[in-house]
Amino acid sequence: MMVYGASDIGKRRRNNEDAYLVNRVDIFEDGKRRVFYVLAVADGMGGHAAGEVASGMTVERLTAAPLTYLAGDVSGVQKIIGFLNKKIHEKSEDMQKKMGTTLVAAIIEGNQGYIFNVGDSRAYLFRKNKIYRITKDHSVIQELLDKGLITKEEAKTHPDRHVITMAIGTKDNVNPDTKRIQFDPGDVLMLCSDGVHDMLTDEEIAEILSKHERVTDMVHGIIDAANEHGGKDNITVVIARI
């Protein structure tokens, strides 16, 4: 599997509150080696320092998490996210600043994967030149769309389009969405912050991914395009090609 990630400050922000993780983990059991990848994108909230702290803590904790929690153990990852929520909530009170972070993460072993998400950072699957959104945003806009109260066009300019309804660290408890996915050879998994999907449509993302074979070119192609479309937020992308 080829994996790569990168983050860009964008054109409007003075600091980067996003963080990402690309981590390969090798575990030896009964003389056999298991190889899996831990991928994540976190988009911090709370302004300078606070947002960076929240997203940074999230990535650091996933990096240092016990291997047994990550090795295909869904409940283990959910426990880590719950622990993260508690720690960031406590940090927020210590710093006397409201802070939180979105999270979209993937645990992949072979052709099997689990996707976890909180907030509006997203996971996409690009398969045979078609793009599929794996995650659903935890946001006011998504709730309005689900109820049929607004259209997709209206969502683009709605005054509450950046209001999320769930984040790590903002409340006492958090319940991440979890999905299992089976990959086919050639599949591309993309994790990204809203600095990507606010600037680019799903069709534009698919067009960029279809132009490249190398994951590095895919990532930088997405970042460049988001900046060309305005770069109004930090832009973070992690891509894995199976």
Backbone hydrogen bonds, N-H to C=O, Kabsch-Sander energy under -0.5 kcal/mol:
donor,donor_aa,acceptor,acceptor_aa,energy
2,M,241,R,-2.0
4,Y,239,I,-2.2
6,A,237,V,-2.3
8,D,235,I,-2.9
11,K,231,G,-2.5
12,R,231,G,-1.2
13,R,9,I,-0.5
17,E,15,N,-0.7
19,A,42,A,-2.4
21,L,40,A,-2.4
23,N,38,V,-2.0
25,V,36,F,-3.1
27,I,34,R,-2.9
29,E,27,I,-0.6
29,E,32,K,-3.0
32,K,29,E,-2.1
34,R,27,I,-3.7
36,F,25,V,-2.4
37,Y,108,I,-2.6
38,V,23,N,-3.1
39,L,37,Y,-0.6
39,L,106,A,-2.7
40,A,21,L,-2.0
41,V,104,V,-2.3
42,A,19,A,-3.0
44,G,17,E,-2.3
44,G,42,A,-0.6
45,M,100,G,-3.2
50,A,48,H,-1.9
51,G,47,G,-2.5
52,E,47,G,-0.5
53,V,49,A,-2.5
54,A,50,A,-2.2
55,S,51,G,-2.3
56,G,52,E,-2.3
57,M,53,V,-2.7
58,T,54,A,-1.7
59,V,55,S,-2.1
60,E,56,G,-2.4
61,R,57,M,-2.4
62,L,58,T,-1.9
63,T,59,V,-2.0
64,A,60,E,-2.0
65,A,61,R,-0.6
69,Y,66,P,-1.3
70,L,66,P,-1.0
71,A,67,L,-1.8
72,G,70,L,-3.1
74,V,72,G,-1.0
77,V,73,D,-1.8
78,Q,74,V,-2.3
79,K,75,S,-1.9
80,I,76,G,-1.9
81,I,77,V,-2.4
82,G,78,Q,-2.1
83,F,79,K,-2.5
84,L,80,I,-2.7
85,N,81,I,-2.4
86,K,82,G,-1.8
87,K,83,F,-2.4
88,I,84,L,-2.8
89,H,85,N,-2.1
90,E,86,K,-2.2
91,K,87,K,-2.5
92,S,88,I,-2.3
93,E,89,H,-1.6
94,D,90,E,-2.2
95,M,91,K,-2.6
96,Q,92,S,-0.7
97,K,92,S,-2.0
100,G,45,M,-1.7
101,T,168,I,-1.4
102,T,43,D,-1.9
103,L,118,V,-2.6
104,V,41,V,-2.2
105,A,116,F,-2.8
106,A,39,L,-2.7
107,I,114,Y,-2.2
108,I,37,Y,-2.4
108,I,106,A,-0.5
109,E,112,Q,-2.7
110,G,35,V,-0.5
112,Q,109,E,-2.0
113,G,181,I,-2.3
114,Y,107,I,-2.0
115,I,179,K,-3.1
116,F,105,A,-2.7
117,N,177,D,-1.8
118,V,103,L,-2.8
122,R,192,C,-2.0
124,Y,190,M,-2.8
125,L,132,Y,-3.2
126,F,188,V,-3.2
127,R,125,L,-0.6
127,R,130,K,-2.9
130,K,127,R,-1.4
132,Y,125,L,-2.8
134,I,123,A,-2.4
134,I,132,Y,-0.6
135,T,123,A,-1.2
138,H,119,G,-1.8
139,S,137,D,-1.0
140,V,163,V,-2.4
143,E,139,S,-1.8
144,L,140,V,-2.2
145,L,141,I,-2.5
146,D,142,Q,-2.6
147,K,143,E,-1.5
148,G,145,L,-1.2
149,L,144,L,-2.5
150,I,144,L,-0.8
155,A,151,T,-1.9
156,K,152,K,-0.9
156,K,153,E,-0.6
157,T,154,E,-1.0
158,H,154,E,-0.7
158,H,155,A,-0.5
161,R,158,H,-1.8
163,V,160,D,-1.8
164,I,162,H,-0.7
165,T,138,H,-1.8
166,M,138,H,-0.9
168,I,101,T,-3.0
169,G,167,A,-0.5
170,T,167,A,-0.7
177,D,117,N,-2.2
179,K,115,I,-2.4
181,I,113,G,-2.9
183,F,111,N,-3.0
183,F,181,I,-0.5
187,D,184,D,-2.2
188,V,126,F,-2.0
189,L,240,A,-3.0
190,M,124,Y,-2.6
191,L,238,V,-3.1
192,C,122,R,-2.3
193,S,236,T,-1.7
196,V,193,S,-2.0
197,H,193,S,-1.0
198,D,194,D,-2.0
199,M,196,V,-1.0
200,L,196,V,-2.2
205,I,201,T,-2.2
206,A,202,D,-2.3
207,E,203,E,-2.1
208,I,204,E,-1.8
209,L,205,I,-2.4
210,S,206,A,-2.1
211,K,207,E,-0.7
211,K,208,I,-0.9
212,H,209,L,-1.0
218,M,214,R,-1.9
219,V,215,V,-2.6
220,H,216,T,-2.3
221,G,217,D,-2.0
222,I,218,M,-2.2
223,I,219,V,-2.3
224,D,220,H,-2.6
225,A,221,G,-2.0
226,A,222,I,-2.4
227,N,223,I,-2.1
228,E,224,D,-2.3
229,H,225,A,-1.6
230,G,227,N,-1.6
231,G,226,A,-2.4
235,I,8,D,-3.0
236,T,234,N,-0.5
237,V,6,A,-2.5
238,V,191,L,-2.5
239,I,4,Y,-3.0
240,A,189,L,-2.6
241,R,2,M,-3.1
242,I,187,D,-2.7
242,I,240,A,-0.5
